Amino acid sequence: MSFKLAIIGAGSLVFARTLFTDIMSVPEFRGIDIAFTDINADNLEKVTLLCQRDLEANGISTKIQSTLDRREAFRGARYIVNCVRIGCLEGFETDVDIPLKYGVDQCVGDTLCTGGIMYGQRTIAELLAFCKDIREVAEPGALLLNYSNPNAMATWACNKYGKVHTIGLCHGEIHGEHQIAEILGIPHKELDFICAGINHQTWYVSVKHHGVEMLDRIRAEFGNHPVYSKQEKVRLDILKRFGYYSTESNGHLSEYVSWYRKRPEEIEQWIDTSDWIHGETGGYLRQTREERNWFETDYPKILQEPPKKYDGSCRGKEHGSYIMEALETGRVYRGHMNVMNEGCISNLPYECVVEVPCYVDGNGISVPKVGDLPLGCAAICSQSIWVQKLAVEAAVSGDVMLLKQATMMDPLTGAVCNPPEISQMIDEMLIAQEQWLPQYGEAIQAAKDYFAKGDVIPTKEGYRGAVRLRELSAEEVAAKREGRTITAE
């Protein structure tokens, strides 16, 4: 079997190698052409070296094409896997820290809320350039598998404006399935799940065991679980009030709605600090910084670890490798994917990106009709979809009025800030992110003029949020990974 695969953002220190291991675990893929590309030469070299070593250890003679030139990586590719973070950690920090000055307390800030909206402006501008290159040099009809957030916005823009067939992929739904299997006490493989909604706001609308619907048991038993009752307070409150369990983590979900993070004194009661994913202020930013510092410090040790095995034992549950396997071999795969709606969920807008169960085989990707979402779930999704639509159109056109409207319509931002505060916050973020926002040249200059006048709304300078934990050192992260304890000085 012969085709070319390109991974853009291949310097993403852990994720790219994980995806690559999944892909090379498909026996038929051992002879494919592989290209890695990134803008960070050092990270790209490190990840390429690790993956090349893994290939050789598994008896595969393929040489990875590692290049800073993405067009060369894309040339002739049938599949392009995208996992870039536009702005890297520098941009991510502004997504979290600037909104905090205005009282917008996010756990992640990469999908919705103020941080997600601005992340979308950076990401879409660059992904449309990727799409141009794909159209020009990749194999005709190439498929873009997008892992970058904000996933729905990015997937929407690539399909509508990039004119490249794009599927958005996310693993949140997979984690929730295993939680449900645990609280039901039923093996995961015996359950049939149907999730539907939008990325990070998808709902388990049906969970069947041998044809018997389990939703009533889920509603009754989730709150009694000794761990989830503490870690998933937002998700369980949504389950109680809307009747359906959300796929997304407690921390993510808490920032997509207006109810749980708008009063600093109440935030702690809705989250759990045992892991960032349960709602810590800036939790994912802290985790990402820790992982970067650990990787850079411990890279020599990582090189000494045993290579990844391609016999299937190291293959994860990310959808990407299974989609490619199904398309190339004809083996049927069913998984939840982000696709253009076009009537799949009948009570959400025709033009939006929905996350729904899809079937893949040698004939392509099939999207069944889901029908209506439960009304309350549809209402939550619809509110977010309008934020996404405004943000996508703003990113494509560079229209700052649409950008500020998107932020005003965002549930949490609107619950915390008034319109003048939102306008100033976006101006401040445009200035901070100028290097990644070429479409906003005039708006950025106007924002600079506004701040130069000095008559600005006071903000909470230096505010770190309601629940901000200490960042671990590289040594502490390494010890945690190895199950060791170290004594703080």
N, C-alpha and C positions, 0 to 999 in steps of 0.2 A: 504494500500500500504506500502510495507516494503523494504527498501534498506538503505545503509549507504552512507552518504555524509561526506567528509573530506575537511576542509578548511585549507590550509597551508599559513602562513603569516596572521593568524587570529588576530594577535596583531596589524595589520595596523589600526590605531586608528579610522578612520571614514569609510573607504571603506569596511572593512570586515563586519561591522554591516549593512551597506547599502545593500550589497549582500545578507546577511542572511535574512534581512527583505523581500527582493524580493522573495527569495526561500520559506520562510514560508508563503508567501501570496498565495501560491498554496494550496487549501484546502486539496487535496489528500496527501500532504506531511506532515501532522501534526503528523503522527506516525513514521516517519523515524528516523534512528539512526544518530547522529550528532557528529562529532569530530572536535575540534579546536586544531591546533598546531602552535607553533612559537618558536623561540629561545629566545625571550624576555619575561621572566616570568612575569614581572610586567604588561607589556602591555597586554599579554595574559589573565592574571587574570582580568584586568579591562574590556576588551571587553567581556569576557565570562560572567562576572557579569551583564553587561548591557543586553546582549542578553538573558541570563537566566531569568532576570527580565521581559523582553519583552514576552518571552514564557509564563511565569506564568500569566502575565496580560491578555494574550489572551486565557487562559484556557487550555494551552497545558502542559501536565505533563512530557514531554520528558526532560531528564537531559543531558546536553552537556558534552561529554567526552573532558576534557581539559587536554592536555598533552604536555610536551616538547619533547616527543619521537615520532618522525614523523612516524616511522614504526607502532607503536601502533595505531596512528590515521588512517593510510592508511589500516590497516588490515581489509579485507573484504569490503572495500569501492567500490562502483560502480562508483561514481563520485568524482574526486579530483579537487577542485578549487584552483588555485595557484595565489596568489597576493603578493609574497615576493619581497622585495627590498634587494638584496644581497649587503652587505656593508653599508646598512642603510644610514643615513645622512653623516656619516664620509666618506664613499666612494664617495657619490654623490658630496660632496664638492670638492674632487680632480678632478672629471669629469669636473667640471666647472672652478675651479680656476687655475689649472695647464695649460690647454690650453689657458687661458687668458694671461698668461705670454708670450705666443708665438703669441699673436694677434688673436687667434680663439675665437670669441665672440659668445657664444651660449645663447639662451633663456632658453632651457630646457636641452639638452644634454643627452637624454635617449633613442634615437632611431637610429640616424645616427650621423654624425659628430664625432669628436674625443671622446667626452664624451659617446656617444651611443656605439661606437665600444668597448671602455674599459668596459662599463657597461655590454656589451654582453659577454666579457671574464669572468667576475665574475659570471654572471647569468648562462651561459651555463655549466660551470664547476659544479655548484651546482645542476642545474636541471637534469643533467644526473645521479647524485646520487639519486635524487628523483625518476627518472624513474626506476632505478634498484630496489628500494624499492617497487614501484608500481607493477612491474612485479612479484616480489617475494611474496608479501603479500596481495595485493588488489584483488578484485574480478576479475576473468579472463575476459579480454576484457574491463577493466575499462577505462573510458574516462577522460582525463585530459583537463580541461578548463583553459587555460592560460591567465591571465591578466597581467603578468609581462612583462616589457619592457627590452630590445628592442624586441617587440612582434614577428616580423617576424623572427629574428635570433633565438629566444628562441623556437618558434614553429617549425622551420625548424630542429633544433638540436634534439628536443624531438622526432619528427617523424622519422628522418633519423637514428640517433645514439642511442636515448633512447629507440626506439622500442615500444613506447606507443602512441596509437592513441590520438593526441593532436589537439585541435581547439583553435586558438588564437582569443581573443575577445577584442574589443575596441569600445568606444562610440563616436569617432570623427564624424563618418558618420551621426549619429543621430542628432547631433547639426546642422550640415550643412543643413540637410533636413528642419529643422524648419526655418533656415534663408531664404532658397529658398521659402518656403511657405509664409513667411512674405513679401518678396519683390514682389511676384506674387499676393499677396492679395487673396490667395486661401487656404481654410482649409487644413491642413496637411493631414488629412485622405482621402482627395479626390485626392491626388497626388500619382502616381506610380513612384518610383525611381529605377534606376539601377546604382549602383556604381561599379566600377571595377578598379583594380590597385594593389598596395601593401600597407601594413599598413602605415598610415599617408601620403601616396601619392596616394590616391584613387580619382577617378574622377567621377563626375555625368555625365555619358555618355548618359543618357536618363531620362527625367522628363516629364511624360505625365499626362494630365488632361482629363479624359473621352476619352482617346485614342488619344488626340491631343498633339504633341510634343511641349514643352515649352522652348527648349534651346535658340531659338532666342530671346525670351522675357527676359530670364535670362541674356543673354549677353548685351542686350540693357538697362536693368533697374537696375542692381546691383549697378553700379557706382553712381546712383542718390540717393541712400538711404542716409538719413542724418547722420546715425550712422555708417553703414558699410563702407561708403566711407572714414571715418576717421580711423576706427579700423582695417580694412582688406585691407590695401594698397598693401601688397605683393600678397595676394590671388586675388585681382582685377587686378593687373598687369599681373599675370599669366593667368587669364581669358582673358584679352585683347590679349595677345600674343600667347596663345595656344588654346583658344576657349572653354575651359571647366573649370568649377569651381572645385577647390580641396576641399576635405573633411576637410583637416587639418587646425588648427588655424593659424593665421597670424604668431605668434611667432615660432611655430613648423616649418611651411613651410619655413620660412626665413632662417633656418639653414640647410635645406636639399639640397639647390641649391647654386650655386657659386656666385650669382649676388647681393645679398641684404645686406650682413653683412661683406663684405671683406674690406671696407674702413670705419674706425671708424667715420670719419666726416660725412658720409652719412647715417649711421644706423638710426639715429633718424628720418629722413624723411620717413622711411619705417615702423615705428612702432607707437604705441599709448600707452601711459603710464597709461591710465585709469584702466587697469587691466593687470596683468603680462602676461596673455595668448596672448596679442597682440604684444609681442616682447621684453620686458624688459630684459636686460642682467641679466642672472642668476635668472630670474623671478620665475621659478618653485621651485628652491632651496629656495629662500626667502619665498615663500608661504608655502612650506613644513615645514620649520623651525618654522614659525609663528603658523601653525596648531598644531605642536607637543607641543610647549610651552603653547599654549592656552589649549590644552586637558589636559596636566599634571597639569596646574594651576586650571582650571575650572572643573576638574573631579567631585568634590563633587556637584557642581551646576548641572552638566549633569545628575547625579544620581537622582536629584530632578525633572528633566523634565518629562513630561508625557511619558509613554512607547510607543514604536512604535506599530501601529495597523496592524494586519495581515488580515484585511478585504479587501485588495486591494487598499485602499486609499493612502498607503505609498509606494506602489510598483513603482519602477522606470523603466527605459527603457533599463537597461543593459541586454545583450542578455542571460546571463547564466541561469537564472531561467526559461526563456521561452524555451530554448533548452531542459533542463531537463523535464519540463512539457510536451513538445511535445513528447519526447522519451517515457515517462512513461504513458501518458494518450492517446496518439494518436492524440491530437489536433494539427492541422497543424500550424507551425510557419515559417515565412519567415523573415530572417535577414541576414545582411552582416557579414561574418565570414572569418577568416584567415585560409586557408587550403593549402595543397600542390597543386601546379598548375596542373601538369600532363595533360597539354593540354587544360585546362579550358580557359585561355587567350592565344590564339594561337601565338601571336607575342611577348610573353615573354618566358624566358627559361622554358623548361619542368620541371626541378628541381629548384623550388623556392617556396616561400610562397606568395600567392596572396590573396587579400581581395575581395570577390565577394558575390553576393546574393546566399543564400542557402535555401533549404527547409528541414524542420525537421518534422517527424511524428513518429508513432510507428514502422516504418520500418527502421528508421535510418536517417542519414544526407545525403541529395542529393545535388550534386553540378552541376548545369546546365552548359553547354558550353556557354561562353560569346563570343568567337571569337576574332577578332583583336581589340585592343585598337586603338584610333586615334594615328597616327604615332608620333606626338610630345609628347603626353602623354606617349606612350610606351618608347620613347627615355629617358625621365626623369626617369621613373621607372627602365629601364634597367641599367642605370648608378648606381643607388642605389643597385640594386640586386647584381651586381658584388662586391660592397663593402661588402654587407651582406654575400655573399658566401665566400669571403676571410676571413672575420671575424669569421664565423662559423667554417671553417676548422682550422683556427688558434687556436680558443678556444678549440677545441676537441684535437688537436695534440700538443698544446703548442709550435707551430712553430712561433718564433718571426719575421722571415722574412715575413711570410704571414700576420702577424699582422701589420707590418710596411707598407706592400704593400696595405693592406686594407685602412690604414689611408692616404697614398699618393693618392689613388684613390678617396677618399672622396671629393665631389665637393667643399665644403667650405674650408676644411683644405688645399686642394691643391691650392686653389685660394689665400690663405694667406701665406702659409709656403713653403719653398723649402725643398728638400729631407733631407739635414743634420739637419735642424731644426725639421722636423717630427721625424727623428730617435731619436734625443735627447729627444724630448717631450715624446715619447713613453717610452724611458728608464726611464725618471723621473716618469712617471705614474706607470710603473711596480714596481718601488721601493716603491712608496707611497701606492700601493695597494697590497703589497706582501702577506699579511695575507689572501687574498681572491683568490689568483692565484697560487694554488699548482702546476699547470701544467707548470709554467714558472720558475722553480727553477734555471736552468742554465742561462737563459736569465737575470734573476734578478741579479745574481751574476756578470755577465758580465757588466750589467748596473752600478752596484756599483763600479766596477773596473774603468769604464770609468769616472765616476764623481770624483773618488778619485784622478785621475791624474790631475784634476784642469783645463785642457785645454778645456773649454766648451764654447759654443756659448752664448753670453750675452742675457738675457731675460728682459722683463718688470716687474721686481719684484714689487709687490704691486699694479699692475694695476687692476682696478676694472671694466673695460669695458666702453663702450660708454654711456650706460644709465643704471645705477645701482641705485635703489631706496633704501631708508632707511627701515630696518626691523622693523615692528611694535612690540611693547611689547605685552605680553599676555593680559594685561588690555585693550590695544587699540584694539586688535582682538576681545575680548569679547564685547567691546562697539560697534564695527562695526557690529557684528552679531546681537546685540540687538537693533540696530538702534539708539544708543546713541552717543553723542559727548563728548569728554573729552578735557580739556585744557592742552596743552603741557606745562611743566614747563620750 
